[in-house]
Amino acid sequence: MTADKTPAAADKPAAPAPTAMTAAAAAKLVKRTVTAVVDGEAITTQVPVKAAEVLAFKDYGTHVVVVTTDGQKFSSADVAA
């Protein structure tokens, strides 16, 4: 019989663990749309979500979804679109 020449799974270096996303990092990825009326004209701007407003967030790999303390839901996919 010949000896198996393949390295054992324990010999391979472990893949680095993915870093856990924080609420502050998730808040940086999403923006809320705010419309203000200035001189009778509606102006729409994108305003970043503050970390203190984040109630919950979920990283889906392709985008991040953030729910704020006032119940609004924002997605980083909406910002890229």
All heavy atoms as TSV, in Angstrom:
chain	resi	resn	atom	element	x	y	z
A	1	MET	N	N	0.830	-1.185	0.000
A	1	MET	CA	C	0.000	0.000	0.000
A	1	MET	C	C	0.866	1.237	0.000
A	1	MET	O	O	1.898	1.271	0.629
A	1	MET	CB	C	-0.838	0.017	1.269
A	1	MET	CG	C	-2.237	-0.323	1.013
A	1	MET	SD	S	-3.202	-0.065	2.473
A	1	MET	CE	C	-4.669	0.156	1.598
A	2	THR	N	N	0.391	2.268	-0.684
A	2	THR	CA	C	1.146	3.508	-0.715
A	2	THR	C	C	0.568	4.474	0.298
A	2	THR	O	O	-0.627	4.462	0.602
A	2	THR	CB	C	1.084	4.148	-2.115
A	2	THR	OG1	O	-0.268	4.409	-2.418
A	2	THR	CG2	C	1.692	3.232	-3.165
A	3	ALA	N	N	1.426	5.331	0.793
A	3	ALA	CA	C	0.987	6.319	1.781
A	3	ALA	C	C	0.269	7.463	1.074
A	3	ALA	O	O	0.628	7.849	-0.025
A	3	ALA	CB	C	2.185	6.847	2.547
A	4	ASP	N	N	-0.731	7.970	1.710
A	4	ASP	CA	C	-1.477	9.098	1.166
A	4	ASP	C	C	-0.611	10.349	1.274
A	4	ASP	O	O	-0.153	10.715	2.338
A	4	ASP	CB	C	-2.773	9.272	1.950
A	4	ASP	CG	C	-3.699	10.288	1.304
A	4	ASP	OD1	O	-3.441	10.736	0.180
A	4	ASP	OD2	O	-4.701	10.622	1.951
A	5	LYS	N	N	-0.384	11.038	0.156
A	5	LYS	CA	C	0.501	12.200	0.123
A	5	LYS	C	C	-0.250	13.526	0.261
A	5	LYS	O	O	0.358	14.570	0.248
A	5	LYS	CB	C	1.281	12.222	-1.204
A	5	LYS	CG	C	2.109	10.990	-1.441
A	5	LYS	CD	C	3.428	11.110	-0.764
A	5	LYS	CE	C	4.267	9.901	-1.156
A	5	LYS	NZ	N	5.460	9.778	-0.428
A	6	THR	N	N	-1.581	13.477	0.350
A	6	THR	CA	C	-2.336	14.729	0.471
A	6	THR	C	C	-2.218	15.268	1.890
A	6	THR	O	O	-2.208	14.505	2.852
A	6	THR	CB	C	-3.814	14.520	0.120
A	6	THR	OG1	O	-4.356	13.543	1.007
A	6	THR	CG2	C	-3.986	14.067	-1.312
A	7	PRO	N	N	-2.094	16.575	2.022
A	7	PRO	CA	C	-1.984	17.144	3.364
A	7	PRO	C	C	-3.300	17.015	4.124
A	7	PRO	O	O	-4.379	17.073	3.535
A	7	PRO	CB	C	-1.644	18.610	3.119
A	7	PRO	CG	C	-2.074	18.892	1.728
A	7	PRO	CD	C	-2.015	17.585	0.985
A	8	ALA	N	N	-3.205	16.832	5.389
A	8	ALA	CA	C	-4.396	16.718	6.233
A	8	ALA	C	C	-5.045	18.092	6.388
A	8	ALA	O	O	-4.403	19.121	6.221
A	8	ALA	CB	C	-4.009	16.164	7.601
A	9	ALA	N	N	-6.315	18.104	6.691
A	9	ALA	CA	C	-7.047	19.361	6.851
A	9	ALA	C	C	-6.454	20.199	7.980
A	9	ALA	O	O	-6.476	21.418	7.929
A	9	ALA	CB	C	-8.510	19.080	7.113
A	10	ALA	N	N	-5.901	19.556	8.976
A	10	ALA	CA	C	-5.320	20.282	10.100
A	10	ALA	C	C	-4.033	20.988	9.687
A	10	ALA	O	O	-3.614	21.948	10.330
A	10	ALA	CB	C	-5.056	19.333	11.258
A	11	ASP	N	N	-3.378	20.537	8.631
A	11	ASP	CA	C	-2.138	21.165	8.178
A	11	ASP	C	C	-2.375	22.473	7.428
A	11	ASP	O	O	-1.463	23.280	7.289
A	11	ASP	CB	C	-1.355	20.207	7.269
A	11	ASP	CG	C	-0.895	18.964	8.011
A	11	ASP	OD1	O	-0.834	18.996	9.254
A	11	ASP	OD2	O	-0.594	17.974	7.341
A	12	LYS	N	N	-3.586	22.681	6.931
A	12	LYS	CA	C	-3.898	23.890	6.186
A	12	LYS	C	C	-4.155	25.041	7.156
A	12	LYS	O	O	-4.781	24.847	8.194
A	12	LYS	CB	C	-5.137	23.678	5.308
A	12	LYS	CG	C	-4.923	22.670	4.203
A	12	LYS	CD	C	-6.183	22.528	3.377
A	12	LYS	CE	C	-5.993	21.445	2.329
A	12	LYS	NZ	N	-7.216	21.220	1.572
A	13	PRO	N	N	-3.686	26.238	6.808
A	13	PRO	CA	C	-3.976	27.370	7.703
A	13	PRO	C	C	-5.462	27.698	7.664
A	13	PRO	O	O	-6.107	27.588	6.621
A	13	PRO	CB	C	-3.146	28.514	7.116
A	13	PRO	CG	C	-2.873	28.122	5.709
A	13	PRO	CD	C	-2.882	26.618	5.678
A	14	ALA	N	N	-5.992	28.078	8.792
A	14	ALA	CA	C	-7.413	28.407	8.873
A	14	ALA	C	C	-7.670	29.720	8.152
A	14	ALA	O	O	-6.850	30.631	8.179
A	14	ALA	CB	C	-7.838	28.521	10.333
A	15	ALA	N	N	-8.793	29.790	7.482
A	15	ALA	CA	C	-9.175	31.033	6.808
A	15	ALA	C	C	-9.456	32.094	7.861
A	15	ALA	O	O	-10.009	31.798	8.920
A	15	ALA	CB	C	-10.412	30.797	5.958
A	16	PRO	N	N	-9.068	33.332	7.591
A	16	PRO	CA	C	-9.334	34.371	8.586
A	16	PRO	C	C	-10.833	34.562	8.769
A	16	PRO	O	O	-11.591	34.516	7.804
A	16	PRO	CB	C	-8.689	35.625	7.987
A	16	PRO	CG	C	-8.525	35.332	6.548
A	16	PRO	CD	C	-8.421	33.846	6.407
A	17	ALA	N	N	-11.224	34.743	10.001
A	17	ALA	CA	C	-12.646	34.922	10.301
A	17	ALA	C	C	-13.095	36.277	9.767
A	17	ALA	O	O	-12.358	37.258	9.850
A	17	ALA	CB	C	-12.869	34.854	11.808
A	18	PRO	N	N	-14.281	36.350	9.170
A	18	PRO	CA	C	-14.761	37.640	8.684
A	18	PRO	C	C	-14.975	38.590	9.857
A	18	PRO	O	O	-15.394	38.172	10.935
A	18	PRO	CB	C	-16.078	37.311	7.994
A	18	PRO	CG	C	-16.486	35.990	8.528
A	18	PRO	CD	C	-15.230	35.286	8.959
A	19	THR	N	N	-14.647	39.848	9.640
A	19	THR	CA	C	-14.816	40.811	10.714
A	19	THR	C	C	-16.296	41.108	10.884
A	19	THR	O	O	-17.033	41.218	9.904
A	19	THR	CB	C	-14.072	42.116	10.398
A	19	THR	OG1	O	-14.534	42.613	9.145
A	19	THR	CG2	C	-12.581	41.895	10.326
A	20	ALA	N	N	-16.715	41.208	12.104
A	20	ALA	CA	C	-18.120	41.489	12.387
A	20	ALA	C	C	-18.407	42.958	12.096
A	20	ALA	O	O	-17.637	43.835	12.448
A	20	ALA	CB	C	-18.424	41.182	13.850
A	21	MET	N	N	-19.496	43.202	11.405
A	21	MET	CA	C	-19.881	44.570	11.085
A	21	MET	C	C	-20.514	45.205	12.305
A	21	MET	O	O	-21.254	44.567	13.040
A	21	MET	CB	C	-20.858	44.585	9.911
A	21	MET	CG	C	-21.265	45.974	9.497
A	21	MET	SD	S	-22.290	45.998	8.034
A	21	MET	CE	C	-21.045	45.704	6.809
A	22	THR	N	N	-20.210	46.460	12.520
A	22	THR	CA	C	-20.798	47.200	13.630
A	22	THR	C	C	-21.945	48.062	13.110
A	22	THR	O	O	-22.096	48.269	11.911
A	22	THR	CB	C	-19.752	48.099	14.295
A	22	THR	OG1	O	-19.305	49.066	13.331
A	22	THR	CG2	C	-18.570	47.293	14.811
A	23	ALA	N	N	-22.737	48.569	14.024
A	23	ALA	CA	C	-23.841	49.448	13.644
A	23	ALA	C	C	-23.307	50.708	12.972
A	23	ALA	O	O	-23.906	51.218	12.023
A	23	ALA	CB	C	-24.675	49.807	14.871
A	24	ALA	N	N	-22.169	51.205	13.427
A	24	ALA	CA	C	-21.581	52.406	12.831
A	24	ALA	C	C	-21.147	52.134	11.391
A	24	ALA	O	O	-21.350	52.964	10.499
A	24	ALA	CB	C	-20.401	52.881	13.664
A	25	ALA	N	N	-20.563	50.969	11.143
A	25	ALA	CA	C	-20.135	50.615	9.789
A	25	ALA	C	C	-21.343	50.427	8.872
A	25	ALA	O	O	-21.311	50.827	7.709
A	25	ALA	CB	C	-19.290	49.346	9.820
A	26	ALA	N	N	-22.408	49.839	9.385
A	26	ALA	CA	C	-23.619	49.641	8.594
A	26	ALA	C	C	-24.268	50.989	8.275
A	26	ALA	O	O	-24.755	51.201	7.159
A	26	ALA	CB	C	-24.600	48.745	9.341
A	27	ALA	N	N	-24.248	51.904	9.238
A	27	ALA	CA	C	-24.858	53.222	9.031
A	27	ALA	C	C	-24.132	54.004	7.942
A	27	ALA	O	O	-24.750	54.767	7.198
A	27	ALA	CB	C	-24.852	54.003	10.336
A	28	LYS	N	N	-22.825	53.807	7.820
A	28	LYS	CA	C	-22.052	54.513	6.801
A	28	LYS	C	C	-22.419	54.064	5.386
A	28	LYS	O	O	-22.219	54.804	4.431
A	28	LYS	CB	C	-20.558	54.290	7.013
A	28	LYS	CG	C	-20.003	55.013	8.203
A	28	LYS	CD	C	-18.521	54.747	8.332
A	28	LYS	CE	C	-17.962	55.402	9.572
A	28	LYS	NZ	N	-16.531	55.128	9.725
A	29	LEU	N	N	-22.959	52.872	5.254
A	29	LEU	CA	C	-23.257	52.317	3.939
A	29	LEU	C	C	-24.617	52.714	3.386
A	29	LEU	O	O	-24.875	52.536	2.203
A	29	LEU	CB	C	-23.153	50.792	3.992
A	29	LEU	CG	C	-21.773	50.239	4.310
A	29	LEU	CD1	C	-21.848	48.732	4.474
A	29	LEU	CD2	C	-20.787	50.619	3.231
A	30	VAL	N	N	-25.509	53.226	4.234
A	30	VAL	CA	C	-26.857	53.559	3.777
A	30	VAL	C	C	-27.118	55.054	3.922
A	30	VAL	O	O	-26.516	55.723	4.752
A	30	VAL	CB	C	-27.936	52.765	4.544
A	30	VAL	CG1	C	-27.813	51.286	4.294
A	30	VAL	CG2	C	-27.890	53.062	6.015
A	31	LYS	N	N	-28.020	55.552	3.092
A	31	LYS	CA	C	-28.418	56.955	3.137
A	31	LYS	C	C	-29.932	57.034	3.048
A	31	LYS	O	O	-30.579	56.178	2.476
A	31	LYS	CB	C	-27.788	57.725	1.975
A	31	LYS	CG	C	-26.280	57.764	2.031
A	31	LYS	CD	C	-25.738	58.731	1.015
A	31	LYS	CE	C	-24.244	58.759	0.935
A	31	LYS	NZ	N	-23.528	58.850	2.149
A	32	ARG	N	N	-30.486	58.081	3.642
A	32	ARG	CA	C	-31.923	58.307	3.559
A	32	ARG	C	C	-32.182	59.479	2.635
A	32	ARG	O	O	-31.393	60.402	2.569
A	32	ARG	CB	C	-32.523	58.515	4.938
A	32	ARG	CG	C	-32.463	59.891	5.476
A	32	ARG	CD	C	-33.220	60.085	6.774
A	32	ARG	NE	N	-33.339	58.857	7.496
A	32	ARG	CZ	C	-33.424	58.747	8.800
A	32	ARG	NH1	N	-33.405	59.801	9.550
A	32	ARG	NH2	N	-33.533	57.584	9.376
A	33	THR	N	N	-33.275	59.404	1.911
A	33	THR	CA	C	-33.661	60.469	0.992
A	33	THR	C	C	-34.521	61.474	1.746
A	33	THR	O	O	-35.525	61.110	2.355
A	33	THR	CB	C	-34.446	59.893	-0.199
A	33	THR	OG1	O	-33.627	58.918	-0.851
A	33	THR	CG2	C	-34.803	60.979	-1.191
A	34	VAL	N	N	-34.098	62.741	1.709
A	34	VAL	CA	C	-34.825	63.808	2.394
A	34	VAL	C	C	-35.213	64.855	1.363
A	34	VAL	O	O	-34.384	65.295	0.570
A	34	VAL	CB	C	-33.944	64.451	3.491
A	34	VAL	CG1	C	-34.662	65.617	4.142
A	34	VAL	CG2	C	-33.548	63.420	4.519
A	35	THR	N	N	-36.486	65.248	1.378
A	35	THR	CA	C	-36.969	66.279	0.475
A	35	THR	C	C	-37.317	67.512	1.292
A	35	THR	O	O	-38.060	67.431	2.269
A	35	THR	CB	C	-38.210	65.789	-0.295
A	35	THR	OG1	O	-37.864	64.606	-1.000
A	35	THR	CG2	C	-38.693	66.831	-1.284
A	36	ALA	N	N	-36.764	68.651	0.883
A	36	ALA	CA	C	-37.031	69.915	1.556
A	36	ALA	C	C	-37.564	70.901	0.532
A	36	ALA	O	O	-37.162	70.883	-0.628
A	36	ALA	CB	C	-35.762	70.450	2.202
A	37	VAL	N	N	-38.457	71.760	0.969
A	37	VAL	CA	C	-38.995	72.796	0.097
A	37	VAL	C	C	-38.249	74.088	0.392
A	37	VAL	O	O	-38.286	74.607	1.514
A	37	VAL	CB	C	-40.513	72.979	0.310
A	37	VAL	CG1	C	-41.051	74.099	-0.569
A	37	VAL	CG2	C	-41.232	71.683	0.028
A	38	VAL	N	N	-37.545	74.600	-0.623
A	38	VAL	CA	C	-36.789	75.842	-0.492
A	38	VAL	C	C	-37.268	76.779	-1.591
A	38	VAL	O	O	-37.159	76.472	-2.783
A	38	VAL	CB	C	-35.269	75.574	-0.621
A	38	VAL	CG1	C	-34.489	76.879	-0.537
A	38	VAL	CG2	C	-34.812	74.589	0.434
A	39	ASP	N	N	-37.775	77.925	-1.174
A	39	ASP	CA	C	-38.296	78.920	-2.118
A	39	ASP	C	C	-39.337	78.322	-3.063
A	39	ASP	O	O	-39.327	78.579	-4.272
A	39	ASP	CB	C	-37.159	79.553	-2.921
A	39	ASP	CG	C	-36.203	80.337	-2.048
A	39	ASP	OD1	O	-36.667	80.869	-1.013
A	39	ASP	OD2	O	-35.011	80.414	-2.391
A	40	GLY	N	N	-40.205	77.466	-2.548
A	40	GLY	CA	C	-41.258	76.862	-3.350
A	40	GLY	C	C	-40.793	75.750	-4.266
A	40	GLY	O	O	-41.556	75.249	-5.076
A	41	GLU	N	N	-39.538	75.370	-4.144
A	41	GLU	CA	C	-38.981	74.324	-4.995
A	41	GLU	C	C	-38.556	73.134	-4.131
A	41	GLU	O	O	-37.876	73.302	-3.114
A	41	GLU	CB	C	-37.760	74.883	-5.726
A	41	GLU	CG	C	-37.227	73.994	-6.812
A	41	GLU	CD	C	-36.094	74.675	-7.555
A	41	GLU	OE1	O	-36.170	75.874	-7.812
A	41	GLU	OE2	O	-35.127	73.965	-7.866
A	42	ALA	N	N	-38.965	71.939	-4.534
A	42	ALA	CA	C	-38.607	70.728	-3.783
A	42	ALA	C	C	-37.185	70.303	-4.144
A	42	ALA	O	O	-36.860	70.120	-5.310
A	42	ALA	CB	C	-39.582	69.607	-4.090
A	43	ILE	N	N	-36.360	70.167	-3.118
A	43	ILE	CA	C	-34.972	69.737	-3.309
A	43	ILE	C	C	-34.794	68.415	-2.570
A	43	ILE	O	O	-35.088	68.307	-1.377
A	43	ILE	CB	C	-33.984	70.781	-2.768
A	43	ILE	CG1	C	-34.145	72.092	-3.534
A	43	ILE	CG2	C	-32.557	70.275	-2.868
A	43	ILE	CD1	C	-33.313	73.221	-2.998
A	44	THR	N	N	-34.341	67.404	-3.297
A	44	THR	CA	C	-34.131	66.075	-2.716
A	44	THR	C	C	-32.640	65.827	-2.530
A	44	THR	O	O	-31.862	66.028	-3.459
A	44	THR	CB	C	-34.724	64.993	-3.638
A	44	THR	OG1	O	-36.108	65.284	-3.842
A	44	THR	CG2	C	-34.587	63.619	-3.029
A	45	THR	N	N	-32.265	65.403	-1.320
A	45	THR	CA	C	-30.863	65.108	-1.025
A	45	THR	C	C	-30.753	63.759	-0.334
A	45	THR	O	O	-31.724	63.260	0.236
A	45	THR	CB	C	-30.239	66.194	-0.117
A	45	THR	OG1	O	-30.996	66.272	1.094
A	45	THR	CG2	C	-30.226	67.549	-0.781
A	46	GLN	N	N	-29.568	63.197	-0.382
A	46	GLN	CA	C	-29.258	61.953	0.327
A	46	GLN	C	C	-28.512	62.309	1.615
A	46	GLN	O	O	-27.469	62.957	1.567
A	46	GLN	CB	C	-28.383	61.049	-0.532
A	46	GLN	CG	C	-29.039	60.591	-1.806
A	46	GLN	CD	C	-30.102	59.538	-1.523
A	46	GLN	OE1	O	-29.961	58.718	-0.625
A	46	GLN	NE2	N	-31.166	59.581	-2.297
A	47	VAL	N	N	-29.050	61.903	2.748
A	47	VAL	CA	C	-28.465	62.200	4.050
A	47	VAL	C	C	-28.031	60.890	4.696
A	47	VAL	O	O	-28.808	59.931	4.724
A	47	VAL	CB	C	-29.496	62.916	4.954
A	47	VAL	CG1	C	-28.923	63.206	6.322
A	47	VAL	CG2	C	-29.981	64.185	4.289
A	48	PRO	N	N	-26.792	60.821	5.208
A	48	PRO	CA	C	-26.361	59.569	5.842
A	48	PRO	C	C	-27.144	59.272	7.126
A	48	PRO	O	O	-27.570	60.177	7.833
A	48	PRO	CB	C	-24.885	59.803	6.158
A	48	PRO	CG	C	-24.607	61.222	5.889
A	48	PRO	CD	C	-25.766	61.828	5.177
A	49	VAL	N	N	-27.329	58.007	7.397
A	49	VAL	CA	C	-27.978	57.564	8.629
A	49	VAL	C	C	-26.939	57.613	9.741
A	49	VAL	O	O	-25.791	57.209	9.547
A	49	VAL	CB	C	-28.537	56.135	8.463
A	49	VAL	CG1	C	-29.091	55.605	9.768
A	49	VAL	CG2	C	-29.599	56.109	7.378
A	50	LYS	N	N	-27.330	58.104	10.904
A	50	LYS	CA	C	-26.404	58.188	12.042
A	50	LYS	C	C	-26.369	56.839	12.769
A	50	LYS	O	O	-27.358	56.118	12.818
A	50	LYS	CB	C	-26.839	59.286	13.002
A	50	LYS	CG	C	-26.802	60.653	12.373
A	50	LYS	CD	C	-27.325	61.697	13.314
A	50	LYS	CE	C	-27.364	63.035	12.605
A	50	LYS	NZ	N	-28.221	63.986	13.258
A	51	ALA	N	N	-25.213	56.524	13.329
A	51	ALA	CA	C	-25.047	55.252	14.044
A	51	ALA	C	C	-25.999	55.148	15.232
A	51	ALA	O	O	-26.483	54.063	15.562
A	51	ALA	CB	C	-23.608	55.084	14.504
A	52	ALA	N	N	-26.318	56.274	15.861
A	52	ALA	CA	C	-27.227	56.264	17.010
A	52	ALA	C	C	-28.658	55.922	16.607
A	52	ALA	O	O	-29.451	55.493	17.449
A	52	ALA	CB	C	-27.195	57.629	17.701
A	53	GLU	N	N	-28.991	56.077	15.331
A	53	GLU	CA	C	-30.337	55.782	14.840
A	53	GLU	C	C	-30.550	54.303	14.514
A	53	GLU	O	O	-31.671	53.875	14.318
A	53	GLU	CB	C	-30.622	56.574	13.563
A	53	GLU	CG	C	-30.663	58.066	13.733
A	53	GLU	CD	C	-30.899	58.744	12.410
A	53	GLU	OE1	O	-29.971	58.768	11.582
A	53	GLU	OE2	O	-32.030	59.229	12.211
A	54	VAL	N	N	-29.471	53.528	14.440
A	54	VAL	CA	C	-29.558	52.134	14.000
A	54	VAL	C	C	-30.119	51.264	15.121
A	54	VAL	O	O	-29.556	51.182	16.200
A	54	VAL	CB	C	-28.179	51.609	13.545
A	54	VAL	CG1	C	-28.257	50.138	13.174
A	54	VAL	CG2	C	-27.667	52.429	12.374
A	55	LEU	N	N	-31.242	50.620	14.830
A	55	LEU	CA	C	-31.834	49.671	15.767
A	55	LEU	C	C	-31.303	48.270	15.482
A	55	LEU	O	O	-30.920	47.543	16.393
A	55	LEU	CB	C	-33.363	49.694	15.647
A	55	LEU	CG	C	-34.129	48.673	16.481
A	55	LEU	CD1	C	-33.958	48.993	17.961
A	55	LEU	CD2	C	-35.602	48.692	16.115
A	56	ALA	N	N	-31.281	47.895	14.199
A	56	ALA	CA	C	-30.797	46.579	13.788
A	56	ALA	C	C	-30.253	46.685	12.373
A	56	ALA	O	O	-30.609	47.599	11.629
A	56	ALA	CB	C	-31.929	45.564	13.846
A	57	PHE	N	N	-29.378	45.743	12.029
A	57	PHE	CA	C	-28.840	45.706	10.668
A	57	PHE	C	C	-28.507	44.276	10.307
A	57	PHE	O	O	-28.333	43.429	11.177
A	57	PHE	CB	C	-27.599	46.601	10.529
A	57	PHE	CG	C	-26.454	46.175	11.402
A	57	PHE	CD1	C	-25.479	45.317	10.930
A	57	PHE	CD2	C	-26.343	46.635	12.700
A	57	PHE	CE1	C	-24.428	44.921	11.731
A	57	PHE	CE2	C	-25.300	46.240	13.501
A	57	PHE	CZ	C	-24.336	45.379	13.023
A	58	LYS	N	N	-28.441	44.018	9.003
A	58	LYS	CA	C	-28.130	42.682	8.504
A	58	LYS	C	C	-27.273	42.842	7.259
A	58	LYS	O	O	-27.616	43.573	6.340
A	58	LYS	CB	C	-29.423	41.929	8.178
A	58	LYS	CG	C	-29.249	40.620	7.489
A	58	LYS	CD	C	-28.907	39.522	8.444
A	58	LYS	CE	C	-28.888	38.215	7.656
A	58	LYS	NZ	N	-28.516	37.098	8.371
A	59	ASP	N	N	-26.142	42.144	7.244
A	59	ASP	CA	C	-25.252	42.146	6.089
A	59	ASP	C	C	-25.567	40.909	5.266
A	59	ASP	O	O	-25.381	39.784	5.721
A	59	ASP	CB	C	-23.792	42.140	6.547
A	59	ASP	CG	C	-22.816	42.195	5.393
A	59	ASP	OD1	O	-23.253	42.301	4.235
A	59	ASP	OD2	O	-21.608	42.142	5.662
A	60	TYR	N	N	-26.065	41.108	4.049
A	60	TYR	CA	C	-26.412	40.003	3.171
A	60	TYR	C	C	-25.289	39.631	2.215
A	60	TYR	O	O	-25.470	38.784	1.364
A	60	TYR	CB	C	-27.674	40.343	2.373
A	60	TYR	CG	C	-28.916	40.324	3.226
A	60	TYR	CD1	C	-29.436	41.502	3.748
A	60	TYR	CD2	C	-29.566	39.135	3.529
A	60	TYR	CE1	C	-30.575	41.492	4.538
A	60	TYR	CE2	C	-30.694	39.118	4.305
A	60	TYR	CZ	C	-31.195	40.296	4.807
A	60	TYR	OH	O	-32.327	40.279	5.591
A	61	GLY	N	N	-24.146	40.272	2.351
A	61	GLY	CA	C	-23.030	39.994	1.465
A	61	GLY	C	C	-23.025	40.913	0.259
A	61	GLY	O	O	-22.022	41.522	-0.053
A	62	THR	N	N	-24.157	41.040	-0.411
A	62	THR	CA	C	-24.248	41.933	-1.568
A	62	THR	C	C	-24.752	43.316	-1.181
A	62	THR	O	O	-24.503	44.283	-1.881
A	62	THR	CB	C	-25.187	41.352	-2.640
A	62	THR	OG1	O	-26.468	41.128	-2.040
A	62	THR	CG2	C	-24.632	40.055	-3.198
A	63	HIS	N	N	-25.475	43.404	-0.078
A	63	HIS	CA	C	-25.976	44.681	0.409
A	63	HIS	C	C	-26.241	44.591	1.903
A	63	HIS	O	O	-26.265	43.502	2.474
A	63	HIS	CB	C	-27.249	45.092	-0.339
A	63	HIS	CG	C	-28.409	44.173	-0.108
A	63	HIS	ND1	N	-28.514	42.947	-0.702
A	63	HIS	CD2	C	-29.510	44.302	0.671
A	63	HIS	CE1	C	-29.630	42.356	-0.302
A	63	HIS	NE2	N	-30.252	43.162	0.529
A	64	VAL	N	N	-26.406	45.745	2.525
A	64	VAL	CA	C	-26.680	45.835	3.958
A	64	VAL	C	C	-28.043	46.486	4.144
A	64	VAL	O	O	-28.365	47.462	3.470
A	64	VAL	CB	C	-25.597	46.680	4.668
A	64	VAL	CG1	C	-25.922	46.867	6.139
A	64	VAL	CG2	C	-24.236	46.040	4.505
A	65	VAL	N	N	-28.842	45.938	5.044
A	65	VAL	CA	C	-30.145	46.505	5.376
A	65	VAL	C	C	-30.083	47.028	6.804
A	65	VAL	O	O	-29.619	46.326	7.704
A	65	VAL	CB	C	-31.276	45.462	5.238
A	65	VAL	CG1	C	-32.608	46.035	5.703
A	65	VAL	CG2	C	-31.374	44.983	3.802
A	66	VAL	N	N	-30.527	48.273	6.989
A	66	VAL	CA	C	-30.511	48.919	8.298
A	66	VAL	C	C	-31.926	49.312	8.666
A	66	VAL	O	O	-32.649	49.884	7.849
A	66	VAL	CB	C	-29.605	50.172	8.277
A	66	VAL	CG1	C	-29.732	50.959	9.575
A	66	VAL	CG2	C	-28.161	49.794	8.044
A	67	VAL	N	N	-32.332	49.003	9.899
A	67	VAL	CA	C	-33.625	49.438	10.436
A	67	VAL	C	C	-33.320	50.458	11.519
A	67	VAL	O	O	-32.516	50.210	12.418
A	67	VAL	CB	C	-34.422	48.252	11.017
A	67	VAL	CG1	C	-35.738	48.735	11.621
A	67	VAL	CG2	C	-34.672	47.208	9.947
A	68	THR	N	N	-33.959	51.622	11.411
A	68	THR	CA	C	-33.706	52.695	12.367
A	68	THR	C	C	-34.654	52.601	13.555
A	68	THR	O	O	-35.639	51.863	13.527
A	68	THR	CB	C	-33.862	54.070	11.695
A	68	THR	OG1	O	-35.196	54.192	11.208
A	68	THR	CG2	C	-32.880	54.233	10.553
A	69	THR	N	N	-34.363	53.382	14.580
A	69	THR	CA	C	-35.172	53.358	15.795
A	69	THR	C	C	-36.590	53.859	15.557
A	69	THR	O	O	-37.493	53.517	16.319
A	69	THR	CB	C	-34.520	54.212	16.892
A	69	THR	OG1	O	-34.278	55.526	16.372
A	69	THR	CG2	C	-33.217	53.595	17.367
A	70	ASP	N	N	-36.801	54.638	14.476
A	70	ASP	CA	C	-38.155	55.099	14.170
A	70	ASP	C	C	-38.880	54.167	13.205
A	70	ASP	O	O	-39.958	54.491	12.714
A	70	ASP	CB	C	-38.154	56.537	13.647
A	70	ASP	CG	C	-37.365	56.714	12.371
A	70	ASP	OD1	O	-36.665	55.777	11.969
A	70	ASP	OD2	O	-37.444	57.802	11.780
A	71	GLY	N	N	-38.286	53.003	12.919
A	71	GLY	CA	C	-38.965	51.969	12.148
A	71	GLY	C	C	-38.740	52.005	10.651
A	71	GLY	O	O	-39.302	51.194	9.927
A	72	GLN	N	N	-37.915	52.922	10.158
A	72	GLN	CA	C	-37.654	52.990	8.724
A	72	GLN	C	C	-36.606	51.964	8.335
A	72	GLN	O	O	-35.709	51.666	9.115
A	72	GLN	CB	C	-37.195	54.385	8.332
A	72	GLN	CG	C	-38.244	55.447	8.569
A	72	GLN	CD	C	-37.764	56.799	8.118
A	72	GLN	OE1	O	-37.138	56.915	7.084
A	72	GLN	NE2	N	-38.068	57.827	8.910
A	73	LYS	N	N	-36.741	51.422	7.138
A	73	LYS	CA	C	-35.790	50.421	6.644
A	73	LYS	C	C	-35.055	50.996	5.440
A	73	LYS	O	O	-35.680	51.510	4.509
A	73	LYS	CB	C	-36.518	49.143	6.236
A	73	LYS	CG	C	-35.562	48.012	5.865
A	73	LYS	CD	C	-36.251	46.842	5.195
A	73	LYS	CE	C	-37.145	46.058	6.090
A	73	LYS	NZ	N	-37.663	44.838	5.443
A	74	PHE	N	N	-33.715	50.910	5.459
A	74	PHE	CA	C	-32.888	51.397	4.372
A	74	PHE	C	C	-31.949	50.305	3.922
A	74	PHE	O	O	-31.536	49.464	4.716
A	74	PHE	CB	C	-32.058	52.607	4.827
A	74	PHE	CG	C	-32.891	53.756	5.326
A	74	PHE	CD1	C	-33.085	53.973	6.660
A	74	PHE	CD2	C	-33.509	54.613	4.419
A	74	PHE	CE1	C	-33.859	55.014	7.115
A	74	PHE	CE2	C	-34.290	55.664	4.857
A	74	PHE	CZ	C	-34.463	55.866	6.213
A	75	SER	N	N	-31.609	50.319	2.645
A	75	SER	CA	C	-30.712	49.304	2.073
A	75	SER	C	C	-29.593	49.991	1.313
A	75	SER	O	O	-29.814	51.011	0.655
A	75	SER	CB	C	-31.505	48.392	1.141
A	75	SER	OG	O	-30.618	47.514	0.469
A	76	SER	N	N	-28.392	49.405	1.391
A	76	SER	CA	C	-27.281	49.954	0.626
A	76	SER	C	C	-27.491	49.694	-0.866
A	76	SER	O	O	-26.889	50.361	-1.707
A	76	SER	CB	C	-25.949	49.364	1.096
A	76	SER	OG	O	-25.933	47.964	0.884
A	77	ALA	N	N	-28.337	48.753	-1.230
A	77	ALA	CA	C	-28.655	48.506	-2.631
A	77	ALA	C	C	-29.418	49.689	-3.213
A	77	ALA	O	O	-29.294	49.986	-4.402
A	77	ALA	CB	C	-29.469	47.227	-2.776
A	78	ASP	N	N	-30.199	50.378	-2.399
A	78	ASP	CA	C	-30.934	51.563	-2.860
A	78	ASP	C	C	-29.983	52.715	-3.161
A	78	ASP	O	O	-30.223	53.487	-4.068
A	78	ASP	CB	C	-31.948	52.017	-1.810
A	78	ASP	CG	C	-33.023	50.982	-1.557
A	78	ASP	OD1	O	-33.240	50.120	-2.429
A	78	ASP	OD2	O	-33.633	51.028	-0.466
A	79	VAL	N	N	-28.904	52.811	-2.407
A	79	VAL	CA	C	-27.920	53.881	-2.605
A	79	VAL	C	C	-27.173	53.669	-3.905
A	79	VAL	O	O	-26.926	54.599	-4.652
A	79	VAL	CB	C	-26.936	53.932	-1.410
A	79	VAL	CG1	C	-25.826	54.935	-1.677
A	79	VAL	CG2	C	-27.668	54.274	-0.140
A	80	ALA	N	N	-26.847	52.413	-4.220
A	80	ALA	CA	C	-26.078	52.114	-5.431
A	80	ALA	C	C	-26.919	52.276	-6.692
A	80	ALA	O	O	-26.396	52.502	-7.762
A	80	ALA	CB	C	-25.543	50.680	-5.355
A	81	ALA	N	N	-28.214	52.152	-6.554
A	81	ALA	CA	C	-29.099	52.227	-7.737
A	81	ALA	C	C	-29.241	53.607	-8.285
A	81	ALA	O	O	-28.902	54.574	-7.854
A	81	ALA	CB	C	-30.473	51.678	-7.379
